[in-house]
Amino acid sequence: MTNKGFTLIELVLVIAILGVSIGVTTDVLISVIRGYNKTQVMNEIEQQANFVSMKIEKELRSAKDITTPATSGQSGTTLVFINDDNETITYSLTGDILQRNGDAVTSSQQPSGVKVACGSPNCFELKGTTPQIVRITLVFTQASPSPLKVFQGDISIDSTIVLRSTY
């Protein structure tokens, strides 16, 4: 008489092998998802930081005069300058939002919002008056990470800009 089917030992071995392979696969998938989340968060923050940095630099390079901060060595959270069309442009950090003439340049709304803070002690510092040199130090972080995100990063912008019309 021939027995057809599986023995209990064979069945237990198959279940054990499946359990190990599912555990390894789950671990790899979790690692890939964490890497994706980290990349997504950093890309969102970096995109906002690059946009703000390029916008300020472009306007400042062609500005005529900086009115705030007024003298070399002064610094703060507000930068006021006169552009080449004789308009007064004001960049200020209000809370964790950077504003240009009262309109928000950054947003802290999800999913791609960022918080902006000053770098070392202040955001804007006038380093020289002839030519006028401005140092900008801003730190961008994720606005309000959801509880599911396992990573939170930040991007620091530290640039020095010379006004072309002052040299």
DRENDO-1510 file (C-alpha; in Angstrom, 1 decimal, always signed):
<recs>
REC; n; res; u; v; w
REC; 1; MET; +0.0; +0.0; +0.0 .
REC; 2; THR; +1.4; +3.4; -1.0 .
REC; 3; ASN; +0.7; +6.5; +1.1 .
REC; 4; LYS; -0.1; +9.7; -0.8 .
REC; 5; GLY; +0.3; +13.1; +0.8 .
REC; 6; PHE; +2.7; +15.0; +3.1 .
REC; 7; THR; +4.0; +14.0; +6.4 .
REC; 8; LEU; +3.7; +16.4; +9.3 .
REC; 9; ILE; +7.5; +17.0; +9.3 .
REC; 10; GLU; +7.4; +18.0; +5.6 .
REC; 11; LEU; +4.6; +20.3; +6.2 .
REC; 12; VAL; +6.4; +22.0; +9.2 .
REC; 13; LEU; +9.6; +22.4; +7.1 .
REC; 14; VAL; +7.7; +24.1; +4.3 .
REC; 15; ILE; +5.9; +26.5; +6.7 .
REC; 16; ALA; +9.3; +27.3; +8.4 .
REC; 17; ILE; +11.0; +28.0; +5.0 .
REC; 18; LEU; +8.0; +30.2; +4.0 .
REC; 19; GLY; +8.1; +32.1; +7.3 .
REC; 20; VAL; +11.9; +32.8; +6.9 .
REC; 21; SER; +11.5; +34.0; +3.3 .
REC; 22; ILE; +8.5; +36.2; +4.1 .
REC; 23; GLY; +10.4; +37.7; +7.1 .
REC; 24; VAL; +13.4; +38.5; +4.8 .
REC; 25; THR; +11.2; +39.9; +2.1 .
REC; 26; THR; +9.3; +42.1; +4.6 .
REC; 27; ASP; +12.6; +43.4; +6.0 .
REC; 28; VAL; +13.9; +44.3; +2.5 .
REC; 29; LEU; +10.6; +46.1; +1.6 .
REC; 30; ILE; +10.6; +48.1; +4.8 .
REC; 31; SER; +14.1; +49.2; +4.1 .
REC; 32; VAL; +13.2; +50.3; +0.6 .
REC; 33; ILE; +10.2; +52.2; +1.8 .
REC; 34; ARG; +12.3; +54.0; +4.5 .
REC; 35; GLY; +14.9; +55.0; +1.8 .
REC; 36; TYR; +12.1; +56.3; -0.5 .
REC; 37; ASN; +10.6; +58.4; +2.4 .
REC; 38; LYS; +14.0; +59.8; +3.2 .
REC; 39; THR; +14.7; +60.7; -0.4 .
REC; 40; GLN; +11.2; +62.2; -0.9 .
REC; 41; VAL; +11.5; +64.4; +2.3 .
REC; 42; MET; +15.0; +65.6; +1.3 .
REC; 43; ASN; +13.9; +66.4; -2.3 .
REC; 44; GLU; +10.9; +68.4; -1.1 .
REC; 45; ILE; +13.0; +70.4; +1.3 .
REC; 46; GLU; +15.8; +70.9; -1.2 .
REC; 47; GLN; +13.4; +72.0; -3.9 .
REC; 48; GLN; +11.9; +74.7; -1.7 .
REC; 49; ALA; +15.4; +75.9; -0.5 .
REC; 50; ASN; +16.7; +76.1; -4.0 .
REC; 51; PHE; +13.7; +78.1; -5.2 .
REC; 52; VAL; +14.0; +80.6; -2.3 .
REC; 53; SER; +17.7; +80.9; -2.7 .
REC; 54; MET; +17.7; +81.5; -6.4 .
REC; 55; LYS; +14.8; +84.0; -6.1 .
REC; 56; ILE; +16.5; +86.1; -3.4 .
REC; 57; GLU; +19.9; +86.0; -5.2 .
REC; 58; LYS; +18.5; +87.0; -8.6 .
REC; 59; GLU; +16.8; +90.0; -7.1 .
REC; 60; LEU; +19.6; +91.0; -4.8 .
REC; 61; ARG; +22.4; +90.9; -7.5 .
REC; 62; SER; +20.5; +93.5; -9.6 .
REC; 63; ALA; +19.4; +95.6; -6.6 .
REC; 64; LYS; +20.5; +99.3; -6.4 .
REC; 65; ASP; +20.7; +99.7; -2.6 .
REC; 66; ILE; +20.2; +97.8; +0.6 .
REC; 67; THR; +18.3; +99.9; +3.2 .
REC; 68; THR; +17.9; +97.2; +6.0 .
REC; 69; PRO; +20.2; +96.2; +7.5 .
REC; 70; ALA; +21.6; +99.7; +7.2 .
REC; 71; THR; +25.2; +99.5; +8.3 .
REC; 72; SER; +28.0; +96.9; +7.9 .
REC; 73; GLY; +27.8; +94.4; +10.7 .
REC; 74; GLN; +24.1; +94.8; +11.3 .
REC; 75; SER; +21.9; +91.8; +11.0 .
REC; 76; GLY; +18.3; +90.6; +11.5 .
REC; 77; THR; +15.3; +88.7; +10.2 .
REC; 78; THR; +14.4; +91.4; +7.6 .
REC; 79; LEU; +16.1; +92.4; +4.4 .
REC; 80; VAL; +14.9; +95.6; +2.6 .
REC; 81; PHE; +16.4; +96.7; -0.7 .
REC; 82; ILE; +15.6; +98.8; -3.7 .
REC; 83; ASN; +15.5; +96.9; -7.0 .
REC; 84; ASP; +16.4; +98.2; -10.5 .
REC; 85; ASP; +12.8; +99.4; -11.0 .
REC; 86; ASN; +13.1; +101.6; -7.9 .
REC; 87; GLU; +10.6; +99.4; -6.0 .
REC; 88; THR; +11.2; +98.6; -2.4 .
REC; 89; ILE; +11.5; +94.8; -1.8 .
REC; 90; THR; +11.2; +93.4; +1.7 .
REC; 91; TYR; +12.1; +89.8; +2.7 .
REC; 92; SER; +11.2; +89.0; +6.3 .
REC; 93; LEU; +10.9; +85.8; +8.4 .
REC; 94; THR; +7.6; +85.8; +10.2 .
REC; 95; GLY; +7.3; +82.8; +12.5 .
REC; 96; ASP; +8.5; +80.0; +10.3 .
REC; 97; ILE; +7.4; +81.5; +6.9 .
REC; 98; LEU; +9.6; +83.6; +4.6 .
REC; 99; GLN; +7.7; +86.5; +3.1 .
REC; 100; ARG; +8.3; +88.9; +0.2 .
REC; 101; ASN; +6.5; +92.2; +0.6 .
REC; 102; GLY; +4.0; +90.5; +2.9 .
REC; 103; ASP; +3.3; +87.6; +0.6 .
REC; 104; ALA; +4.4; +84.1; +1.6 .
REC; 105; VAL; +7.3; +82.7; -0.4 .
REC; 106; THR; +7.3; +79.4; +1.5 .
REC; 107; SER; +4.4; +77.4; +2.8 .
REC; 108; SER; +4.2; +75.2; +5.9 .
REC; 109; GLN; +1.2; +73.3; +4.4 .
REC; 110; GLN; +1.5; +69.6; +3.9 .
REC; 111; PRO; +2.5; +67.6; +1.9 .
REC; 112; SER; +5.5; +69.6; +0.7 .
REC; 113; GLY; +5.6; +72.5; +3.2 .
REC; 114; VAL; +8.7; +73.6; +4.9 .
REC; 115; LYS; +9.5; +75.7; +8.0 .
REC; 116; VAL; +12.2; +78.3; +7.6 .
REC; 117; ALA; +14.5; +79.4; +10.4 .
REC; 118; CYS; +17.5; +81.7; +10.6 .
REC; 119; GLY; +20.9; +80.0; +10.5 .
REC; 120; SER; +23.6; +81.4; +12.7 .
REC; 121; PRO; +22.2; +84.1; +14.8 .
REC; 122; ASN; +20.3; +86.0; +12.0 .
REC; 123; CYS; +18.9; +85.5; +8.5 .
REC; 124; PHE; +20.3; +88.5; +6.8 .
REC; 125; GLU; +23.6; +90.3; +7.6 .
REC; 126; LEU; +25.2; +93.2; +5.8 .
REC; 127; LYS; +28.9; +92.3; +5.6 .
REC; 128; GLY; +30.2; +95.3; +3.6 .
REC; 129; THR; +29.0; +98.6; +2.4 .
REC; 130; THR; +31.4; +99.3; -0.6 .
REC; 131; PRO; +30.5; +97.1; -2.3 .
REC; 132; GLN; +27.3; +96.0; -0.5 .
REC; 133; ILE; +27.6; +92.4; +0.5 .
REC; 134; VAL; +24.8; +90.5; +2.1 .
REC; 135; ARG; +25.1; +87.1; +3.9 .
REC; 136; ILE; +22.0; +85.0; +3.9 .
REC; 137; THR; +21.7; +82.0; +6.3 .
REC; 138; LEU; +18.5; +80.1; +6.3 .
REC; 139; VAL; +17.6; +76.6; +7.5 .
REC; 140; PHE; +14.7; +74.7; +5.8 .
REC; 141; THR; +13.0; +71.8; +7.6 .
REC; 142; GLN; +10.0; +69.6; +7.0 .
REC; 143; ALA; +6.8; +71.4; +8.1 .
REC; 144; SER; +5.0; +68.9; +10.2 .
REC; 145; PRO; +6.0; +65.4; +9.6 .
REC; 146; SER; +3.3; +62.8; +9.8 .
REC; 147; PRO; +3.6; +60.1; +12.4 .
REC; 148; LEU; +4.3; +57.6; +9.6 .
REC; 149; LYS; +7.4; +59.3; +8.4 .
REC; 150; VAL; +10.5; +57.8; +9.8 .
REC; 151; PHE; +12.9; +60.6; +8.7 .
REC; 152; GLN; +13.1; +64.3; +9.1 .
REC; 153; GLY; +15.9; +66.3; +7.5 .
REC; 154; ASP; +16.9; +69.9; +7.0 .
REC; 155; ILE; +18.8; +71.9; +4.4 .
REC; 156; SER; +20.9; +74.9; +5.3 .
REC; 157; ILE; +21.5; +77.8; +2.8 .
REC; 158; ASP; +24.5; +80.0; +3.6 .
REC; 159; SER; +25.3; +82.4; +0.7 .
REC; 160; THR; +27.0; +85.7; +0.3 .
REC; 161; ILE; +25.8; +88.0; -2.4 .
REC; 162; VAL; +27.4; +91.2; -3.8 .
REC; 163; LEU; +25.2; +93.9; -5.3 .
REC; 164; ARG; +26.5; +94.5; -8.8 .
REC; 165; SER; +25.5; +98.2; -8.8 .
REC; 166; THR; +27.7; +98.9; -5.7 .
REC; 167; TYR; +31.1; +98.1; -7.1 .
</recs>
